């Protein structure tokens, strides 16, 4: 019985690690996309402001 509980805990621990890694990668990708969008928007605003002058 103790072996079963130990195996279940190890499996849960491994699943937790995998989900944490996946979640971190997903969040980093979203942040990268937001950064690129903000950078492009600032370039467009600068280009627009330079065209007005």
Residue, then its C-alpha position, 0 to 999 in steps of 0.5 A: x500500500x505504501x508503494x502505491x501511495x509513493x508512486x502516485x505522489x511521484x506521478x503527481x509531482x512529475x505532472x506538476x513539473x510538466x504543467x509548470x514548464x508548459x505554463x511558463x513557456x506559454x506565458x513567455x510566448x504571450x509576453x514576447x508577442x505583447x512586447x513585439x506589438x508594443x514595439x511595432x506600435x511605437x515605431x508606427x507612432x514615431x513614423x506618423x509623428x515624423x511625417x507630420x513635421 
